[in-house]
């Protein structure tokens, strides 16, 4: 089957990229953002121009029943050129695009293929080129069981939404998480079990996650895209994280010397970050500094006052360890003793 070049105006094939039909010309920046690459530079004028930067090649479909093996080409342009841009595959001219920046090539045979985009209609055209091994099977497994977890209260009116999925045996290089087709977040940790999506408004949302594998031969300019996994969820009331003030390491409901050592290690030796910074602020003055582990040591060994915020819950005149609540900015992870 002969190769086909789909112009940027022909966006009915957007499911190959991952978007529903109807992605607009003005939204090409989103297409680049989807793969976690630097934003495509939009121009006010139509027509081709001087080709700049690298050519990025992304295989988006594998033996598709209609379009076969499909790749997406992405590049940048600068000065206007009414002649458009020529697209070459393995040295053969495939077609000329009047609209710059993006093109799909369909029905590619498997094997190493060389791609080139160049100015059209000029004697010494600028160009960009790249090669990618075209595959007939996706080279990694898609995640499964995409699900929404807790909604954690932020300082404003929004929440941080916890999203998780189940990884398979063969992992991609990174994942892109899309929210309502209006924003995307990228995680380089393909083994991540819980992903936190900040600044999510209350209400129903559509979530999708997709993996990308970097080509070992082409590097960051050659990618293989997986299939989209989708779910919907509704953010209603946002939870506050609960913590025990004084338990800087977040491990126990009874304060111990290890909590003061943990705090000092973080402050001065580059130790692990406390799971809940607010818990380390023993005097509740809004700052976690040297005086806080000293406050704890004074309480543990010299009869000093207990952490601020502890209360006498049963009226016996003795304050007890007391759990408090705060937003995710001040407490990234809740303490098990309080949940």
FIDOSE-855583 format. One record per atom (N, C-alpha, C, O): x, y, z; residue number from 1. Coordinates in steps of 0.05 Angstrom, whole numbers. Example, Ala and Ser with C-alpha at 12.3 -4.5 7.8 and 13.67 -1.06 7.14 Angstrom:
// residues 2
264,-114,156,1
246,-90,156,1
264,-66,156,1
285,-66,169,1
257,-45,142,2
273,-21,143,2
258,1,157,2
268,23,161,2
This chain:
// residues 339
17,-24,0,1
0,0,0,1
18,25,0,1
36,27,16,1
12,45,-18,2
29,69,-18,2
26,85,7,2
6,85,20,2
48,100,13,3
48,117,36,3
28,140,31,3
24,149,9,3
16,150,53,4
-2,173,51,4
8,194,71,4
17,188,93,4
6,219,62,5
12,242,79,5
-13,256,86,5
-28,264,68,5
-19,259,111,6
-43,273,120,6
-35,301,128,6
-18,305,146,6
-47,321,115,7
-41,349,121,7
-49,356,149,7
-67,343,160,7
-37,377,159,8
-45,386,186,8
-74,395,188,8
-86,394,209,8
-85,403,165,9
-114,411,166,9
-132,386,168,9
-155,388,175,9
-121,363,160,10
-137,338,160,10
-134,325,187,10
-118,307,191,10
-149,334,207,11
-146,325,234,11
-167,305,243,11
-171,301,267,11
-180,292,223,12
-198,271,230,12
-183,246,240,12
-196,227,251,12
-157,245,236,13
-141,222,245,13
-129,227,272,13
-112,213,281,13
-139,248,286,14
-128,255,312,14
-129,232,333,14
-113,233,351,14
-147,213,330,15
-145,190,349,15
-118,176,348,15
-110,164,368,15
-104,177,325,16
-77,166,324,16
-58,180,343,16
-40,168,354,16
-63,207,346,17
-47,222,365,17
-58,219,393,17
-43,221,413,17
-84,214,396,18
-95,211,422,18
-118,230,428,18
-131,228,448,18
-122,249,410,19
-143,268,413,19
-168,259,398,19
-166,245,378,19
-191,268,407,20
-216,262,392,20
-216,280,367,20
-202,300,366,20
-233,272,348,21
-236,288,324,21
-244,316,331,21
-261,320,349,21
-233,336,317,22
-241,363,323,22
-219,380,336,22
-223,403,343,22
-194,368,339,23
-172,384,348,23
-167,406,328,23
-164,401,304,23
-167,431,337,24
-166,453,319,24
-137,461,312,24
-118,454,327,24
-134,474,290,25
-108,484,281,25
-94,500,303,25
-70,498,307,25
-110,516,317,26
-99,533,339,26
-90,517,362,26
-77,527,380,26
-96,491,363,27
-89,474,386,27
-65,457,381,27
-61,438,396,27
-48,462,361,28
-25,445,356,28
-5,446,378,28
10,427,381,28
-5,468,394,29
13,468,417,29
6,445,436,29
24,433,448,29
-19,438,438,30
-28,416,456,30
-17,390,445,30
-10,372,461,30
-16,387,419,31
-6,362,407,31
23,357,415,31
31,335,421,31
39,378,416,32
67,375,424,32
69,372,454,32
85,356,464,32
53,387,469,33
53,384,498,33
45,356,507,33
53,346,528,33
29,342,490,34
20,316,497,34
43,296,500,34
42,278,517,34
64,300,485,35
87,281,487,35
109,292,505,35
131,281,506,35
103,314,518,36
122,324,538,36
146,338,525,36
168,340,538,36
143,349,501,37
165,362,487,37
161,393,490,37
139,402,497,37
182,408,484,38
179,438,485,38
156,447,467,38
151,435,446,38
142,468,475,39
119,478,460,39
125,484,431,39
146,496,425,39
107,477,413,40
109,484,385,40
105,514,382,40
87,525,395,40
121,527,366,41
120,556,364,41
101,565,342,41
106,562,318,41
78,575,351,42
57,583,331,42
66,608,317,42
80,625,328,42
56,611,292,43
61,636,277,43
35,648,268,43
15,634,265,43
36,674,263,44
12,688,255,44
5,684,225,44
-18,686,217,44
25,677,209,45
21,675,180,45
19,646,172,45
32,629,185,45
4,640,152,46
3,613,141,46
27,608,123,46
44,625,119,46
28,584,112,47
50,577,94,47
74,566,108,47
76,570,133,47
92,554,93,48
116,543,105,48
136,564,112,48
131,587,108,48
159,555,123,49
180,574,130,49
206,559,134,49
208,536,129,49
226,574,144,50
252,562,149,50
249,541,171,50
239,547,193,50
258,517,166,51
256,495,185,51
277,498,206,51
301,502,200,51
269,496,231,52
287,500,254,52
285,476,273,52
265,462,273,52
307,472,288,53
306,452,309,53
305,424,299,53
307,419,275,53
302,405,317,54
302,377,310,54
275,369,298,54
254,381,303,54
276,347,282,55
252,334,273,55
245,312,293,55
262,295,299,55
221,312,303,56
212,292,322,56
193,272,309,56
174,281,296,56
198,247,312,57
183,226,299,57
170,208,321,57
185,198,338,57
144,205,320,58
130,190,341,58
112,170,327,58
94,177,312,58
117,144,332,59
98,124,321,59
74,123,339,59
76,117,363,59
51,128,327,60
26,130,343,60
7,107,338,60
-13,104,353,60
11,90,318,61
-6,67,313,61
10,45,301,61
30,49,287,61
2,20,307,62
16,-4,299,62
-4,-23,285,62
-22,-33,298,62
0,-26,259,63
-18,-43,243,63
-47,-36,247,63
-64,-53,251,63
-53,-10,246,64
-80,-1,248,64
-96,-12,224,64
-86,-11,202,64
-121,-21,228,65
-136,-34,206,65
-140,-15,182,65
-143,-24,160,65
-141,11,187,66
-146,30,166,66
-121,43,156,66
-117,46,132,66
-103,52,175,67
-80,68,167,67
-53,54,171,67
-32,67,166,67
-53,29,179,68
-28,15,181,68
-11,26,203,68
-21,34,224,68
15,26,199,69
34,38,218,69
35,68,213,69
41,77,190,69
30,83,233,70
28,112,231,70
49,126,247,70
54,118,270,70
61,147,236,71
79,164,251,71
69,193,250,71
57,202,231,71
75,207,271,72
71,236,273,72
97,250,271,72
116,243,285,72
99,270,253,73
123,286,250,73
118,314,262,73
98,326,256,73
137,323,278,74
135,349,290,74
161,365,285,74
183,354,288,74
158,390,278,75
182,407,273,75
174,436,278,75
151,442,283,75
194,454,277,76
189,482,281,76
198,497,256,76
215,489,241,76
185,521,253,77
192,538,230,77
193,567,240,77
182,574,261,77
207,584,224,78
209,612,232,78
198,630,210,78
174,635,210,78
215,640,193,79
206,660,173,79
186,648,153,79
190,625,145,79
166,663,145,80
146,653,126,80
158,645,99,80
177,658,90,80
146,625,87,81
154,617,60,81
129,606,46,81
118,585,54,81
119,620,26,82
94,613,13,82
96,586,-1,82
75,574,-7,82
120,575,-5,83
123,550,-20,83
115,526,-3,83
111,504,-15,83
113,529,23,84
106,506,40,84
130,490,48,84
153,499,47,84
125,465,57,85
145,447,67,85
143,420,53,85
121,409,52,85
165,409,43,86
165,383,31,86
170,361,52,86
186,365,71,86
157,339,50,87
160,316,68,87
172,293,51,87
161,285,31,87
195,282,61,88
208,260,48,88
209,236,67,88
212,239,91,88
205,212,56,89
209,187,70,89
228,170,54,89
222,163,31,89
250,162,66,90
270,146,53,90
280,159,27,90
284,145,7,90
282,185,27,91
292,200,4,91
271,207,-17,91
277,222,-36,91
248,196,-16,92
227,200,-36,92
208,222,-26,92
200,222,-3,92
201,241,-44,93
182,262,-37,93
154,250,-34,93
144,238,-52,93
143,255,-11,94
116,244,-5,94
95,265,-10,94
73,258,-18,94
101,291,-6,95
82,311,-11,95
92,338,0,95
113,339,12,95
76,359,-5,96
82,386,4,96
60,396,22,96
36,394,15,96
67,407,44,97
47,417,63,97
46,447,61,97
66,461,63,97
21,458,58,98
18,487,59,98
18,498,87,98
22,522,92,98
12,481,107,99
10,489,135,99
32,476,151,99
34,451,150,99
47,490,166,100
72,479,178,100
67,466,205,100
47,469,218,100
87,451,213,101
90,443,241,101
83,414,248,101
95,404,266,101
65,401,233,102
56,375,241,102
45,360,217,102
32,371,199,102
51,334,215,103
41,317,194,103
40,288,203,103
57,280,219,103
20,273,194,104
19,245,198,104
27,230,172,104
20,239,150,104
43,209,175,105
49,192,153,105
38,164,159,105
44,153,180,105
22,153,141,106
9,128,146,106
20,106,128,106
35,111,110,106
13,81,134,107
19,57,118,107
49,53,114,107
58,46,92,107
64,58,135,108
93,54,134,108
100,25,138,108
88,11,155,108
118,15,122,109
128,-12,125,109
147,-13,149,109
161,6,155,109
147,-36,163,110
166,-39,185,110
195,-38,177,110
202,-44,154,110
212,-30,195,111
240,-27,190,111
249,2,194,111
233,20,200,111
275,7,190,112
286,34,195,112
278,52,172,112
282,46,148,112
266,74,179,113
256,94,159,113
269,121,165,113
271,129,188,113
277,135,143,114
289,161,146,114
268,182,138,114
255,180,117,114
265,202,155,115
245,224,150,115
260,250,147,115
280,255,160,115
248,267,130,116
261,293,126,116
239,313,119,116
221,308,103,116
241,337,131,117
224,360,123,117
242,382,114,117
262,388,126,117
234,395,92,118
251,416,80,118
233,438,68,118
211,433,59,118
244,462,68,119
230,484,54,119
225,476,25,119
242,463,12,119
202,484,14,120
196,479,-14,120
199,505,-30,120
194,527,-20,120
208,501,-54,121
208,524,-73,121
231,543,-69,121
230,565,-79,121
253,535,-55,122
276,552,-52,122
301,536,-60,122
301,511,-57,122
322,549,-71,123
345,534,-82,123
362,521,-60,123
373,499,-64,123
364,533,-36,124
379,521,-14,124
361,519,10,124
362,535,28,124
344,499,11,125
324,497,33,125
337,489,59,125
356,474,61,125
326,501,81,126
332,491,107,126
316,465,112,126
295,461,100,126
326,448,129,127
313,422,133,127
319,411,160,127
337,420,175,127
304,390,167,128
309,375,192,128
303,346,185,128
285,340,169,128
318,327,196,129
315,299,190,129
319,282,214,129
333,289,233,129
307,258,213,130
309,239,235,130
302,211,224,130
290,209,203,130
310,191,239,131
304,163,231,131
291,149,254,131
296,155,278,131
273,130,248,132
260,115,269,132
254,87,258,132
246,83,235,132
259,67,276,133
252,39,269,133
222,36,272,133
211,38,294,133
208,31,249,134
179,28,250,134
172,-1,258,134
183,-20,247,134
155,-2,278,135
147,-28,290,135
119,-36,282,135
102,-19,276,135
113,-62,283,136
86,-71,278,136
72,-79,303,136
48,-86,303,136
86,-77,326,137
74,-83,351,137
84,-63,372,137
107,-56,372,137
66,-53,389,138
74,-34,410,138
95,-47,427,138
92,-69,437,138
117,-32,433,139
140,-45,446,139
138,-45,477,139
158,-52,490,139
116,-38,488,140
113,-38,517,140
83,-43,523,140
66,-40,506,140
77,-50,548,141
50,-55,556,141
36,-29,566,141
49,-12,578,141
10,-27,560,142
-5,-5,571,142
-12,-9,600,142
-15,-32,609,142
-15,12,616,143
-24,8,644,143
-53,-1,644,143
-67,2,624,143
-62,-11,666,144
-89,-20,670,144
-101,-9,695,144
-86,2,712,144
-127,-11,698,145
-141,-4,723,145
-134,25,732,145
-127,29,755,145
-138,43,714,146
-135,72,721,146
-157,80,740,146
-181,74,735,146
-150,92,762,147
-170,99,783,147
-163,124,798,147
-140,132,799,147
-183,137,808,148
-180,162,824,148
-181,155,853,148
-196,138,862,148
-163,168,869,149
-162,163,897,149
-172,187,913,149
-192,199,907,149
-156,195,933,150
-164,217,950,150
-162,244,936,150
-146,247,918,150
-179,262,945,151
-177,290,937,151
-167,306,961,151
-182,308,981,151
-143,318,959,152
-131,331,982,152
-134,361,980,152
-128,373,959,152
-142,373,1002,153
-147,402,1003,153
-121,418,999,153
-101,412,1011,153
-123,438,981,154
-101,457,977,154
-108,483,991,154
-130,486,1002,154
-89,502,990,155
-94,528,1004,155
-117,543,992,155
-131,557,1006,155
-122,540,966,156
-143,555,953,156
-169,538,951,156
-175,523,969,156
-184,541,929,157
-209,527,925,157
-205,501,911,157
-225,487,906,157
-181,494,903,158
-176,469,888,158
-165,447,905,158
-159,451,929,158
-163,423,893,159
-153,400,907,159
-130,387,892,159
-127,392,868,159
-115,371,905,160
-96,354,892,160
-108,326,890,160
-115,314,911,160
-111,316,866,161
-124,290,861,161
-103,268,859,161
-84,270,843,161
-106,247,875,162
-89,224,873,162
-99,205,852,162
-123,196,853,162
-82,198,833,163
-90,180,811,163
-70,157,811,163
-46,161,816,163
-80,133,807,164
-63,109,807,164
-71,91,784,164
-94,92,774,164
-53,73,777,165
-59,53,757,165
-40,29,762,165
-22,31,778,165
-45,7,748,166
-30,-17,752,166
-10,-20,728,166
-19,-20,705,166
15,-22,735,167
35,-25,714,167
37,-54,705,167
31,-72,720,167
46,-58,680,168
50,-85,670,168
80,-91,670,168
96,-76,680,168
87,-113,657,169
115,-123,659,169
134,-105,643,169
156,-99,652,169
126,-96,620,170
143,-80,602,170
135,-51,603,170
114,-44,593,170
152,-34,615,171
144,-7,621,171
154,13,600,171
174,7,586,171
140,35,596,172
150,57,578,172
171,73,592,172
179,68,615,172
181,94,578,173
201,112,590,173
187,132,609,173
199,139,629,173
163,141,602,174
148,159,618,174
119,158,611,174
111,147,591,174
103,170,629,175
74,172,624,175
66,202,622,175
78,219,634,175
45,206,607,176
31,232,606,176
3,228,616,176
-11,210,607,176
-5,244,635,177
-32,243,646,177
-47,268,636,177
-38,290,640,177
-70,263,624,178
-86,285,613,178
-112,289,629,178
-125,269,636,178
-119,313,635,179
-143,320,650,179
-161,336,632,179
-155,359,624,179
-184,325,625,180
-205,339,610,180
-195,350,583,180
-207,368,573,180
-173,339,573,181
-162,348,547,181
-154,378,548,181
-150,390,527,181
-150,389,571,182
-143,417,574,182
-115,420,586,182
-103,442,583,182
-105,400,599,183
-78,402,611,183
-66,375,613,183
-80,354,613,183
-39,374,616,184
-25,349,617,184
-3,351,638,184
8,372,642,184
3,328,650,185
25,326,669,185
42,302,661,185
32,282,651,185
68,304,666,186
86,283,658,186
101,272,682,186
109,287,700,186
104,246,683,187
120,233,704,187
141,216,691,187
135,198,675,187
166,220,700,188
188,205,689,188
190,178,704,188
205,160,694,188
177,175,726,189
178,150,741,189
157,131,732,189
134,132,740,189
164,113,713,190
145,95,702,190
135,74,722,190
114,62,717,190
149,71,744,191
140,52,765,191
124,65,787,191
117,53,807,191
117,90,783,192
102,105,803,192
75,92,808,192
61,84,790,192
68,89,834,193
43,76,842,193
20,96,845,193
-3,90,840,193
27,121,855,194
6,141,859,194
17,167,847,194
39,177,855,194
2,180,830,195
9,205,817,195
-9,226,828,195
-34,223,829,195
2,249,836,196
-14,271,847,196
-17,293,827,196
3,305,818,196
-41,299,820,197
-48,319,801,197
-58,344,815,197
-80,343,826,197
-43,366,816,198
-51,389,832,198
-71,407,818,198
-76,404,794,198
-83,424,833,199
-101,445,824,199
-124,434,807,199
-129,443,784,199
-138,415,818,200
-161,403,805,200
-186,415,817,200
-190,415,842,200
-204,425,801,201
-229,437,811,201
-249,416,819,201
-247,393,810,201
-268,424,835,202
-289,405,842,202
-308,400,819,202
-312,418,802,202
-318,376,817,203
-336,368,795,203
-326,344,781,203
-306,332,788,203
-340,336,759,204
-332,312,744,204
-308,318,726,204
-305,340,716,204
-292,298,722,205
-268,301,705,205
-263,275,689,205
-270,253,697,205
-252,279,665,206
-243,257,648,206
-213,255,650,206
-198,275,647,206
-203,231,657,207
-174,226,660,207
-165,206,640,207
-179,186,634,207
-141,211,628,208
-129,192,610,208
-99,191,616,208
-87,211,622,208
-88,167,613,209
-59,164,617,209
-49,148,593,209
-61,130,583,209
-25,156,583,210
-13,143,560,210
18,142,565,210
29,160,575,210
30,120,556,211
58,116,559,211
73,123,533,211
63,120,511,211
99,131,537,212
116,137,514,212
143,123,519,212
154,125,541,212
153,110,499,213
179,96,501,213
199,111,483,213
193,114,459,213
221,118,494,214
242,132,478,214
258,111,462,214
266,90,472,214
262,118,436,215
277,100,419,215
307,100,427,215
319,122,430,215
318,77,431,216
347,76,439,216
364,87,417,216
386,98,423,216
356,84,392,217
373,94,370,217
369,123,365,217
388,138,360,217
344,133,366,218
338,161,359,218
338,179,383,218
339,204,379,218
338,169,407,219
338,186,431,219
312,200,434,219
291,190,427,219
312,224,446,220
288,238,453,220
272,247,429,220
248,253,432,220
284,247,405,221
269,255,381,221
255,232,368,221
242,236,347,221
257,208,379,222
243,185,368,222
227,172,391,222
239,163,411,222
201,169,387,223
184,159,409,223
164,139,398,223
156,140,374,223
156,120,416,224
134,103,410,224
112,108,430,224
116,108,454,224
88,114,420,225
66,120,438,225
48,96,442,225
43,81,423,225
38,93,467,226
20,71,473,226
-9,78,469,226
-15,99,457,226
-26,61,478,227
-55,66,477,227
-64,81,502,227
-52,80,523,227
-86,95,499,228
-96,111,521,228
-114,94,539,228
-130,77,530,228
-110,97,565,229
-127,85,586,229
-143,108,598,229
-132,128,605,229
-169,104,601,230
-186,126,609,230
-205,119,632,230
-212,96,636,230
-211,139,648,231
-231,136,669,231
-244,163,674,231
-234,184,664,231
-265,164,689,232
-278,189,698,232
-281,188,728,232
-284,166,740,232
-280,211,740,233
-283,212,769,233
-294,240,776,233
-293,259,760,233
-306,242,800,234
-317,267,809,234
-303,276,835,234
-302,260,854,234
-293,300,835,235
-281,311,858,235
-303,327,873,235
-313,346,863,235
-309,318,897,236
-330,330,913,236
-317,346,936,236
-308,369,932,236
-316,335,960,237
-303,348,982,237
-274,340,984,237
-267,317,980,237
-257,360,988,238
-228,355,990,238
-220,349,1019,238
-229,362,1038,238
-204,328,1022,239
-195,320,1049,239
-171,337,1059,239
-155,347,1043,239
-170,340,1084,240
-146,351,1097,240
-129,328,1107,240
-139,308,1117,240
-102,331,1105,241
-84,311,1116,241
-82,314,1146,241
-79,337,1156,241
-83,292,1160,242
-81,293,1190,242
-53,284,1198,242
-41,267,1186,242
-44,297,1220,243
-16,292,1229,243
-14,296,1259,243
-32,309,1271,243
7,286,1270,244
13,289,1299,244
37,308,1302,244
59,301,1293,244
33,332,1313,245
54,351,1316,245
75,340,1335,245
69,330,1357,245
100,341,1326,246
123,331,1341,246
134,305,1329,246
157,299,1333,246
117,290,1314,247
126,266,1301,247
137,273,1274,247
124,270,1253,247
162,284,1274,248
173,294,1249,248
178,272,1228,248
176,277,1204,248
184,248,1238,249
188,226,1219,249
162,212,1212,249
161,195,1193,249
140,219,1225,250
114,208,1219,250
109,179,1224,250
91,167,1213,250
126,167,1242,251
125,138,1245,251
110,128,1270,251
101,105,1270,251
107,145,1290,252
96,135,1315,252
78,157,1328,252
82,181,1323,252
59,147,1344,253
42,166,1359,253
56,174,1385,253
47,193,1398,253
76,160,1393,254
92,167,1417,254
118,180,1408,254
134,168,1393,254
123,205,1417,255
147,219,1408,255
171,206,1420,255
172,198,1444,255
192,204,1404,256
217,191,1412,256
241,207,1403,256
238,226,1387,256
264,200,1413,257
289,213,1405,257
293,212,1375,257
304,230,1363,257
285,190,1362,258
289,186,1334,258
276,209,1317,258
286,216,1296,258
254,220,1327,259
241,242,1313,259
259,267,1313,259
260,281,1292,259
272,273,1335,260
290,296,1336,260
314,291,1319,260
324,310,1305,260
325,267,1319,261
348,260,1302,261
340,263,1272,261
356,274,1256,261
316,254,1265,262
306,256,1238,262
305,285,1230,262
313,292,1207,262
295,303,1247,263
292,331,1241,263
319,344,1237,263
323,360,1219,263
338,338,1255,264
365,349,1253,264
379,340,1227,264
394,355,1215,264
375,314,1220,265
387,304,1196,265
377,318,1171,265
392,324,1153,265
351,324,1171,266
339,338,1148,266
350,367,1147,266
356,377,1125,266
351,380,1169,267
359,408,1170,267
388,413,1163,267
395,433,1150,267
406,394,1171,268
435,400,1170,268
451,379,1155,268
474,384,1148,268
440,355,1149,269
456,334,1136,269
444,325,1110,269
454,305,1098,269
424,339,1100,270
412,331,1074,270
396,305,1076,270
394,290,1057,270
385,300,1100,271
370,275,1104,271
343,276,1090,271
336,295,1076,271
328,254,1094,272
302,251,1080,272
283,274,1088,272
284,284,1110,272
266,281,1068,273
246,302,1073,273
224,291,1091,273
214,269,1086,273
216,305,1111,274
194,296,1129,274
168,292,1113,274
162,308,1095,274
153,271,1119,275
128,267,1104,275
108,289,1109,275
90,293,1092,275
111,303,1131,276
92,325,1137,276
108,347,1151,276
113,345,1175,276
115,368,1137,277
132,389,1147,277
118,402,1171,277
132,410,1191,277
92,406,1170,278
78,419,1192,278
82,405,1218,278
82,417,1240,278
85,378,1218,279
89,363,1242,279
115,369,1256,279
118,364,1280,279
134,379,1241,280
160,386,1252,280
161,413,1265,280
181,419,1279,280
141,429,1261,281
140,456,1273,281
127,454,1301,281
103,458,1304,281
143,447,1321,282
133,440,1347,282
120,463,1362,282
100,460,1376,282
131,487,1359,283
120,510,1373,283
98,524,1356,283
86,544,1365,283
92,513,1332,284
71,524,1315,284
74,553,1309,284
55,569,1311,284
98,561,1302,285
103,589,1295,285
106,594,1265,285
112,616,1256,285
100,572,1250,286
100,575,1221,286
127,570,1207,286
130,574,1183,286
147,561,1222,287
173,556,1211,287
186,530,1224,287
183,526,1248,287
198,514,1207,288
212,490,1216,288
242,497,1217,288
255,498,1196,288
253,502,1241,289
281,510,1244,289
294,495,1267,289
281,478,1279,289
319,502,1274,290
333,488,1294,290
319,487,1321,290
321,468,1336,290
305,509,1327,291
291,510,1353,291
270,488,1356,291
263,482,1379,291
260,477,1335,292
240,456,1337,292
250,430,1347,292
238,419,1366,292
272,418,1336,293
282,394,1349,293
292,399,1377,293
291,381,1394,293
303,423,1383,294
310,430,1410,294
286,430,1429,294
287,420,1451,294
264,440,1419,295
238,440,1434,295
230,412,1440,295
222,406,1463,295
233,393,1421,296
226,365,1426,296
244,352,1446,296
235,338,1464,296
270,357,1444,297
289,346,1463,297
284,356,1491,297
286,342,1511,297
277,382,1493,298
270,394,1519,298
246,380,1531,298
244,376,1555,298
226,374,1514,299
202,360,1523,299
208,332,1532,299
198,322,1552,299
224,318,1516,300
229,290,1522,300
246,285,1547,300
242,266,1561,300
266,303,1551,301
286,297,1572,301
289,318,1594,301
301,312,1615,301
277,341,1591,302
281,362,1611,302
254,373,1622,302
254,393,1636,302
233,359,1616,303
207,367,1628,303
195,392,1615,303
179,405,1628,303
203,398,1591,304
193,422,1577,304
164,418,1569,304
153,396,1572,304
151,438,1557,305
123,437,1549,305
120,418,1526,305
138,413,1510,305
96,406,1523,306
90,389,1501,306
87,405,1475,306
85,429,1476,306
87,392,1452,307
83,406,1427,307
57,423,1428,307
37,415,1439,307
59,446,1415,308
35,464,1413,308
13,449,1399,308
17,435,1380,308
-12,454,1409,309
-35,441,1397,309
-44,416,1410,309
-67,407,1405,309
-28,404,1427,310
-37,381,1443,310
-58,390,1463,310
-55,412,1474,310
-78,374,1468,311
-100,383,1485,311
-106,362,1507,311
-98,338,1504,311
-120,371,1528,312
-129,353,1549,312
-157,344,1541,312
-177,357,1547,312
-159,321,1528,313
-184,312,1516,313
-203,300,1537,313
-227,300,1533,313
-192,289,1559,314
-210,276,1579,314
-212,291,1605,314
-225,282,1624,314
-201,316,1606,315
-204,333,1630,315
-189,324,1654,315
-197,332,1677,315
-168,308,1651,316
-153,300,1675,316
-129,318,1681,316
-113,312,1698,316
-127,340,1666,317
-105,359,1670,317
-80,352,1656,317
-60,367,1659,317
-80,331,1640,318
-56,323,1626,318
-62,324,1596,318
-81,312,1586,318
-45,339,1581,319
-49,340,1552,319
-39,314,1539,319
-20,302,1548,319
-53,305,1518,320
-45,281,1504,320
-38,287,1475,320
-45,308,1465,320
-23,269,1462,321
-18,272,1433,321
-44,276,1418,321
-63,261,1421,321
-44,297,1402,322
-69,305,1389,322
-64,308,1359,322
-46,322,1350,322
-81,295,1343,323
-79,298,1314,323
-92,324,1305,323
-112,332,1315,323
-79,336,1285,324
-89,361,1273,324
-93,356,1243,324
-85,336,1232,324
-105,376,1229,325
-109,374,1201,325
-99,399,1187,325
-99,421,1198,325
-88,395,1162,326
-79,417,1147,326
-79,410,1117,326
-85,387,1110,326
-72,429,1100,327
-72,425,1071,327
-48,410,1062,327
-28,407,1077,327
-49,401,1037,328
-27,385,1026,328
-1,402,1023,328
21,390,1023,328
-3,428,1020,329
21,445,1018,329
38,442,1043,329
62,443,1042,329
25,440,1066,330
39,438,1092,330
44,410,1101,330
59,405,1119,330
30,391,1089,331
32,363,1098,331
27,345,1074,331
4,339,1067,331
49,337,1061,332
47,321,1036,332
34,294,1041,332
18,284,1025,332
41,281,1064,333
31,254,1070,333
21,254,1098,333
34,263,1116,333
-3,242,1103,334
-14,241,1129,334
1,220,1146,334
14,202,1136,334
-2,223,1172,335
11,204,1191,335
-8,180,1195,335
-32,183,1200,335
2,156,1193,336
-14,132,1197,336
-29,132,1224,336
-52,123,1226,336
-16,142,1245,337
-29,142,1271,337
-54,160,1272,337
-70,156,1290,337
-57,178,1253,338
-80,196,1253,338
-101,189,1232,338
-121,203,1229,338
-97,167,1218,339
-116,160,1196,339
-125,132,1200,339
-141,122,1184,339
